[in-house]
Amino acid sequence: MHAFRQILRIEARLYLRDLPTLLATVGMPTLILTVLGLIPALREPDPTFDGQTFVSYFAPSLLVVTLVMVGVNTLPAVLATYRERGVLRRLATTPAHPAALLAAQLVLALAGILASALLLIVVARLAFGVPLPRHPLGFALAFVLGTAALLALGLLVAAVARTTKAAQALAVPLFLVTMFFGGAYLPRFLLPDFVARIGDYTPPGVQALLDAWTGTSPQPLHLTIMAVIAVTAGASAAKLFRWE
C-alpha cells in the first residue's frame, strides 16, 4: 500500500504538470457547452427535443468527449510508453509491482473523468439552466458502466500495443468511431435511425445517459451491454497484458 501511495503521488504530479492534456481532458466539454450556450437559438425550447433546448439535449453527448479522450486515447498511450521505455519491466524488480502503476493510472483517469463531468453539470445548470440529471441513480449507474466499458477498452488497447505508435494506431480509429456514435461530432437527431441505434449500444452508452438525464429510467439492455463490454474487454486485457 505504501508503494502504491508513492507511485500515485508521483503519477499525480506528472499528470498535473501536463497542463495541455489536463485542461483538454477536464475543460473541453464545458468549453464546447459554453460556446453552444452563448447562441440564443440553442437555448430556446424545441419540439424536436421534446421541449428541451438543444443545449440540454446535447449535454450528455459532451460527456462522451472526456470519457473517450481518457479511456481510449490517454490511458493506452501512457501505458504503452511506459512499457516501451522499460518502466514496467524495471518496476517488476522492485517492491512496487507494475500493477501499482496500472492502478494509479486508473485512479487518475477516474479523477479526471469525474472532475470533467461535475464541471460540465454545474456549468450547464448555473449558466444555461440545464436541469440536473432527473434520474440520479440511473444516471450514476449508466455513467459508471459506460466509464468502465471505455476504460476496459483502453486497457485492452494498451495490452496488445507493444509501442506508443502501435497504441496510437489502434486508439485513433476507436476514438473516432466512439465519438461519432456517441453524438459528439454530429448531434444524434441528425444521424440516420440505424446509426443512432448502434450508438445506443456503443460505449459509453449515450442513450442511457440521455434517458437518465431527462428523467427516464435507462433501459436494462443498454446497461447490460455496457457491463458485458466492461467485463469482456477487462478480462481480455488482464489475460493479454504484459509488463515487457
C-alpha positions in Angstrom: 0.0 0.0 0.0 2.9 2.4 0.8 4.4 1.7 -2.6 1.1 2.4 -4.3 0.7 5.7 -2.5 4.2 6.8 -3.6 3.5 5.8 -7.2 0.2 7.6 -7.1 1.8 10.7 -5.7 4.4 10.7 -8.5 2.0 10.0 -11.3 -0.4 12.7 -10.0 2.5 15.2 -10.1 3.3 14.2 -13.6 -0.4 14.4 -14.6 -0.8 17.9 -13.1 2.3 19.1 -14.9 0.9 18.2 -18.3 -1.4 21.2 -18.4 -2.5 21.0 -22.1 -3.7 17.4 -21.6 -5.2 18.2 -18.2 -7.1 21.3 -19.5 -8.3 19.4 -22.6 -9.5 16.4 -20.6 -11.3 18.4 -17.9 -12.3 21.6 -19.7 -13.0 20.7 -23.3 -16.7 19.5 -22.8 -17.5 22.6 -20.7 -15.8 24.9 -23.3 -17.9 23.4 -26.1 -21.1 23.7 -23.9 -20.3 27.3 -23.2 -19.8 28.2 -26.9 -23.1 26.5 -27.8 -24.8 28.1 -24.9 -23.9 31.5 -26.0 -26.0 31.1 -29.1 -29.5 32.3 -28.2 -31.4 30.0 -30.6 -29.8 26.9 -28.9 -31.2 28.0 -25.5 -34.8 28.0 -26.8 -37.1 25.0 -26.1 -37.6 23.0 -29.3 -40.3 20.4 -30.1 -37.6 18.3 -31.9 -36.1 17.6 -28.4 -39.4 17.1 -26.6 -39.5 20.7 -25.4 -35.8 20.7 -24.3 -33.3 23.2 -25.5 -30.5 22.0 -27.8 -28.0 22.7 -25.1 -29.9 20.4 -22.7 -30.2 17.7 -25.3 -26.5 17.8 -26.3 -25.1 17.9 -22.8 -24.9 14.1 -22.4 -23.1 13.7 -25.6 -20.4 16.1 -24.3 -19.7 13.7 -21.5 -18.5 11.3 -24.2 -15.7 13.7 -25.1 -13.8 13.3 -21.8 -14.7 9.6 -21.4 -13.2 8.8 -24.8 -10.2 11.1 -24.5 -9.2 9.5 -21.2 -10.3 5.9 -21.9 -9.2 5.2 -25.4 -6.6 7.9 -26.0 -4.6 9.0 -23.0 -4.6 5.8 -20.9 -3.3 3.4 -23.6 -0.7 5.9 -24.8 0.7 6.3 -21.3 0.9 2.6 -20.5 2.4 1.8 -23.9 5.0 4.5 -23.4 5.9 3.1 -20.0 6.2 -0.4 -21.5 8.3 0.8 -24.4 10.7 2.7 -22.2 11.1 -0.3 -19.8 9.4 1.4 -16.8 7.1 -1.5 -16.2 10.0 -4.0 -16.5 12.1 -2.1 -14.0 9.2 -1.8 -11.6 8.8 -5.6 -11.7 12.2 -5.9 -9.9 11.2 -3.5 -7.1 8.8 -3.9 -4.2 6.5 -1.7 -6.2 4.8 -4.1 -8.6 3.8 -2.7 -12.0 0.2 -3.4 -11.1 0.5 -0.4 -8.6 1.4 1.8 -11.6 -1.6 0.5 -13.5 -3.9 1.1 -10.5 -2.5 4.6 -10.1 -3.2 5.4 -13.8 -6.8 4.1 -13.4 -7.3 6.3 -10.3 -6.1 9.4 -12.1 -8.2 8.6 -15.1 -11.3 8.3 -13.0 -10.4 11.5 -11.1 -10.1 13.4 -14.4 -13.4 12.0 -15.7 -15.3 12.8 -12.6 -13.9 16.4 -12.4 -14.9 17.0 -16.1 -18.4 15.5 -15.6 -19.0 17.6 -12.4 -17.7 20.8 -14.1 -20.0 20.2 -17.1 -23.1 19.5 -15.0 -22.5 22.5 -12.7 -21.8 25.0 -15.5 -24.7 23.6 -17.6 -27.0 24.1 -14.6 -25.8 27.5 -13.4 -25.0 29.2 -16.7 -27.6 27.8 -19.0 -30.4 26.4 -16.9 -29.9 22.8 -17.9 -31.7 20.6 -15.4 -29.7 18.3 -13.2 -30.0 14.6 -14.1 -33.6 13.8 -13.1 -32.9 10.1 -12.5 -29.8 10.4 -10.3 -29.4 6.7 -9.6 -29.9 5.7 -13.2 -27.5 8.4 -14.4 -24.9 7.3 -11.9 -25.2 3.6 -12.9 -25.1 4.5 -16.7 -22.1 6.8 -16.1 -20.2 4.1 -14.1 -20.9 1.3 -16.5 -20.1 3.5 -19.6 -16.9 4.7 -18.0 -15.9 1.1 -17.1 -16.6 -0.1 -20.6 -14.4 2.6 -22.1 -11.5 2.2 -19.6 -11.6 -1.6 -20.2 -11.3 -1.0 -24.0 -8.4 1.4 -23.3 -6.7 -1.3 -21.2 -7.3 -3.8 -24.0 -5.6 -1.5 -26.5 -2.7 -1.0 -24.0 -2.4 -4.8 -23.5 -1.9 -5.6 -27.2 0.1 -2.5 -28.2 3.8 -3.0 -27.7 4.8 0.5 -28.5 3.4 4.1 -28.3 2.9 4.2 -32.1 1.1 1.0 -32.1 -1.2 2.2 -29.2 -1.9 5.4 -31.2 -2.6 3.4 -34.4 -5.2 1.3 -32.5 -6.6 4.1 -30.4 -7.3 6.6 -33.1 -9.9 4.6 -35.1 -11.6 3.5 -31.8 -11.6 7.2 -30.7 -13.2 8.4 -33.9 -15.8 5.6 -34.0 -16.8 6.1 -30.4 -17.0 9.9 -30.7 -19.2 9.6 -33.8 -21.6 7.0 -32.4 -21.7 8.9 -29.1 -23.0 12.0 -31.0 -20.0 14.2 -30.2 -19.3 15.0 -33.8 -22.8 15.3 -35.1 -25.9 15.5 -32.8 -27.7 12.2 -32.7 -31.0 13.5 -34.1 -29.2 14.3 -37.4 -28.0 10.7 -37.7 -29.9 8.0 -39.6 -32.0 6.0 -37.2 -30.0 2.8 -37.6 -26.7 4.7 -36.9 -28.3 6.3 -33.7 -29.4 2.8 -32.6 -25.9 1.5 -33.0 -24.8 4.4 -30.8 -27.2 3.2 -28.1 -25.1 0.1 -27.6 -21.6 1.6 -28.3 -19.6 2.6 -25.2 -20.3 4.7 -23.2 -24.0 4.2 -24.0 -25.0 7.8 -24.5 -28.7 6.9 -24.8 -28.7 5.6 -21.3 -27.1 8.8 -20.1 -29.6 10.9 -22.0 -32.6 8.9 -20.7 -31.4 9.3 -17.1 -30.6 13.0 -17.5 -34.2 13.7 -18.8 -35.9 11.6 -16.1 -36.4 8.2 -17.9 -35.0 5.1 -16.4 -32.2 3.7 -18.6 -33.2 0.6 -20.4 -31.7 -2.5 -18.8 -30.4 -3.8 -22.1 -28.3 -0.7 -22.6 -26.8 -1.1 -19.1 -26.3 -4.8 -19.5 -24.4 -4.4 -22.8 -22.1 -1.8 -21.2 -21.4 -4.2 -18.3 -20.7 -7.1 -20.7 -18.3 -5.0 -22.7 -16.5 -3.8 -19.5 -16.2 -7.4 -18.2 -15.2 -8.9 -21.5 -12.7 -6.3 -22.5 -11.3 -6.1 -19.0 -10.8 -9.8 -18.7 -9.2 -9.9 -22.2 -6.9 -7.1 -21.2 -5.9 -8.8 -18.0 -5.1 -12.0 -19.9 -3.1 -10.3 -22.7 -1.3 -7.6 -20.7 2.4 -7.9 -20.5 4.8 -5.8 -18.4 7.5 -6.1 -21.0 
